Amino acid sequence: MGSLPVSAVLSELLQALRDAPQVLLAAPTGAGKSTWLPLQILQQADFSGRILLLEPRRLAARNVAQRLAEQLGQEPGETVGYRMRAESRTGPATRLEVVTEGILTRMLQQDPMLEGVSLVILDEFHERSLQADLALALLLDVQQGLRDDLKILLMSATLDNQRLQALLPDAPMIVSEGRSFPVERRYTSLPASYRFDEAVARQVSQLLNEQAGSLLLFLPGVAEIQRVQTHLSERVGSDVDLCPLYGALPLSEQRKAILPAKAGRRKVVLATNIAETSLTIEGIRLVVDSALERTALFDARTGLTRLQTQRISQASMIQRAGRAGRLEPGLCLHLIAREQAERAAVHSDAEILNSDLASLWLDLLQWGCHDVAQLTWLDTPPAASLHQAQRLLQQLGATDGAGKLTSKGRQMAALGSEPRFAAMLIAAGNDPAKVATAALLVAMLEEPARSSADLRDSFHRSQPNWQKRAAQLQKRLQVKNGKADSDLIAPLLASAFADRIARRRGAEGRFQLANGMGAMLNNDEALTRYEWLIAPGLLQGNAQPDARILQAMPIEIATLAAQHPQLVEQHTEVEWDDDRGTLRAWRREQIGELVLKAQPLSKPDEADLHPAMLRWIRLKGLSMLNWTPAAEQLRIRLVCASLWLPEQNWPAAGEVDLLAGLEQWLLPVMSGVRDAKGLKQIDTVSALLHLLTWSQRQLLDTLLPTHYTVPTGSRLAIRYDVDKPPALAVRLQEMFGEARNPCVAEGRIPLVLELLSPAQRPLQITRDLAAFWQGAYREVQKEMKGRYPKHVWPDDPANALPTRRVKKYSAPS
């Protein structure tokens, strides 16, 4: 093992760990960084405490621990152990512990000092999983505030060195040599004349005929693995074993894919990108890379995740190719044109940029962090996803109105489960039957069955991994010996998925969810015949606006409403009756957007009616009100004041702002208003003035007056416009004696003067009166003297007396 490439940098790495709090190691696939290096650090670094080795996947964690233990002639649970969800093998002598990333987060929450731990190794950090990013942020926080002796080692085959070095400028970067054996990389596009799965099978069978050795095939997902396996079973020889490999497979099937083929036989491992990383698959010298992966993308607008099949990054292509060179020279065939491969992204997006952040935000709140800026991130969590997470946690009762953890939220955080699942477990209380049912439901939802969408079918199946996980959750809740009861499923699900209660609408398996979204089932699903469902398993559709229902069960809505009365809200709503030309009021009982019962109201209380009318105005728009010219001008003046005099902190008066603030300015003047006719009679000017303090009203009238007094004493209206300068229409002769252009807004905004003839017809438009007197006025004077000889047309208008009359009355008395 000492001949492994990473052994060449071992002494340099040990020195770096002695000198620096963080160390970066770039070691390509096959270098031995996962299955050899951690033991050498344990034996030679002279750390007094344990070493934690983080792996991004359970399958990799279990197998890395097995390989490390075998080198000591031991079984996992002795010097080397592992911990992951639903499985643990550690003992009092364990000094090197392989854990999955979520386990580390729980360890940190329970003991921020990480007592007894000297080094944390984050393996395969290039995958940039959400939990790895969170773990790094928390570990750096621990280093800075609690444990300056704690060491962090980040290692990967394809580290994003430039960004990591910018984040950790003092961390030494150690680079190991590449793989042990060369890998020839070829590129070819799949022919469009065949379906994807058949075209892939053809390429694989052809390569098997041309080359010796076992083959690893990377495919985007389980469905593709199953279809390609079917095609390959007809094409490969009898000496070839077809071995699928993905996370949901039983352990025995995973081991079959990982172990070397029997003597005289070859194997084809059909894997998702689970096989890219530290997991070692024995005997592989051929790799076929579909160059595709299936990733989960979270939509903060809907709160749902959609699956997207996309091209992998160049870093992933390097990782996949490297699997062919572990034991001897190998060959990798990328099923993509070379020029397309070269245009692929250098690195994949970090998971934190495209994920549901509810679990992360719950972890941060438990950590005592109320602002992501308090921690150091390689990629800052997106604001939109954080807002969605905060809304969900408040909906679940994990946080209060101020966004702080409630006692329920602290209980949820301590469980370490996804927030909705934690809420369901907490809702079970100490009732053994409820706890057993909730625990089984969580196990089923974490690893859903692929056969049926009906949760009732799955609930009565005996599946060992579900039973094991459920038992672990019951132990964590310290409530045992309960028996799961299918009658408890609906009320428990409603405690966590109330927004996913669904009502059938029309035919073809379409439903509406309580959150207002649409959802659908395949027509052949038996669940389509039920009017009401609760659907905890949803997937955002790629081509359709409706979400796909993956897991659901029918419910009796009246029974559920009785069990969870807090779900049902009473609303008074108003709507326009086209036949009568008036508003009608309704009292509705609703779960979210779903109406259970509606009753017309003849004379609702104003306390109920007015909020409903405000909701109706928001739906229909401000045109429902009486916008007189004076009201519209006041609104525009407020908008202009914010633009021209921002230092005065004026209230926002755009349409969106006014609709959002109806309670502040419109509601106070709605006394006695009971219908649309009453709304039209409201003095909108008086209503808008509720936005302003007394001093602001005075200031607005001073700085942006409604009228301007011209030299003759006439008080003329100023016309304000959001998109144009304010304008004043005035007869030219009334401006005689005005040397400069009048302005508003403390002289910042000159008025546009629309100068009129004695017959009130436009003569000139100007924002510079002085320039007009000295220039264009001469032409106007010449023309006007001939047309209006009885009027005064002085040669020096800037210094002449203004007049509203003809010559006979113009001379001073």
Beta strands, then each sheet from edge to edge (+ up, - down):
strand 1: 22-26
strand 2: 50-55
strand 3: 80-84
strand 4: 87-89
strand 5: 96-100
strand 6: 117-122
strand 7: 151-156
strand 8: 173-175
strand 9: 183-187
strand 10: 214-218
strand 11: 240-245
strand 12: 266-271
strand 13: 284-289
strand 14: 292-299
strand 15: 304-311
strand 16: 330-334
strand 17: 501-504
strand 18: 510-513
strand 19: 518-520
strand 20: 532-539
strand 21: 547-554
strand 22: 569-577
strand 23: 582-591
strand 24: 594-601
strand 25: 707-709
strand 26: 715-719
strand 27: 727-731
strand 28: 743-744
strand 29: 749-750
strand 30: 752-756
strand 31: 762-766
sheet 1: 4+ 3- 5- 2- 6- 7- 1- 8-
sheet 2: 9+ 16+ 13+ 10+ 12+ 11+
sheet 3: 14+ 15-
sheet 4: 17+ 18- 19+ 21+ 20- 17+
sheet 5: 22+ 23- 24+
sheet 6: 25+ 26- 27+ 30+ 31-
sheet 7: 28+ 29-
end
